[in-house]
Amino acid sequence: MGLLWSLLIGLAAGLIASWIMPGGANGCIWNTVLGLLGGVVGGWVFSLLDVSAGTGVWGQLVVAVIGAVILIAIYNAITKRKK
């Protein structure tokens, strides 16, 4: 059940991040990957800042969205993609 929740949170985070950031990812699979990687990046950034977004599903979603937004920003900076 944990893997299913991680995939659902990753999908939601990827979709939200692609709506927030211009030039965001397209496609359900890419959004899921982006959200899952965003969760890792967001967790790393939050641990560096010694900040907690909570331990529930909503906290995990917030961390994953912030991480996915960071990944989109890095991708856009590298590819110089603007929309």
N, C-alpha and C positions, 0 to 999 in steps of 0.2 A: 504494500500500500504506500510505502514511503516513496518509491520510484514513481508511482502514478501521481502523487501530490507534487513531486519535484517537476515532473513534466508539465503538469497543469499550471503550476506557478511560473515556470519558465515560459510557457506559451503566453500567458497573460502579461508577464513582464516584457517580453519581446514585442507584443502588440502595443502595449502602452508606450514603450520607449520609441517605437517607430512612429507613433502619433505625435509624440512630444518633439522629437528631433526631425528637422528637415533632412531629406536624403536618407531616411531610415530604411531598414531592410524590407524586402518584399517576400511574401510567401510564408506559409504556415510553418514549414520545417525550418527555414532560416530564422524566423522569429523565435521559435522554440530554442534553437541553438544559441541565438543571441541572448535570450533570457536566462538560459542555464549558465552560460559563460558570464553574463552580467551578475548573476548571483555570486559567483566566485570572486569576480572583480570587486563587486560592492562589499562583500564580506571582508575582503582584504583591505579595502580603503577604510571601512568602518573600524576595523581592528587597529589600523595605523593611527586613526584619529581618536581611538579609545571611546567610541560612541556606540550605543546600542539602540536599535530600532524596535526592540522587543523580540520575544521568542515565538510568537504565534505566526499564523499564516500571513496576516497583514504586515507584520514586521519583515518577514521573509520577502514578501512581494515588494515592499518599499526598497529594501536593499537590492533586490534583483533589478528593479526598474532603474535605480540610480546607477548601478553598474552597467546596465545595457546602454543607458544614455551616454556614459563615459566611453564605452566601446564604439558607439556610433560617431561620437565626436572625434575620436582618434582615427577611425576609418575615413571620415570626411576630411580630416586634416592631411592624412597621408595621400589620399587620392585627389585632393583638391576638388571634391565633388560638391557642388552647390545647387540648391533647388529653390 
